[in-house]
Amino acid sequence: MDFARVVGFLSDALQDRPGSERGLSPDELYGLYTSWCLMNEAIIESPDTLWAALRTWGIDPARNHLAMKGPAAVDYIIASAPDII
């Protein structure tokens, strides 16, 4: 996976919440990533490729303290629950 794409995703769509009990699930992370890619016209890689890239940054997709942020978060939430609007 392209280094710049990983950095862009991390900085634009995620924030670390060290005190939180639960971070994003792998499904939520991948959904957010796909929203971010679509908004940025980036190639969407497979989940396994994303997990490997996140691990190089010390992020475990299954156990983390990450929260969504930014426009990709809004897009993902609306796409995941269209009945709320």
Secondary structure, DSSP 8 states (H G I E B T S, - for coil): --HHHHHHHHHHHEEE-TT-S----HHHHHHHHHHHHHHTT-----HHHHHHHHHHTT-BTTB--EEE-HHHHHHHHHHH-GGG-
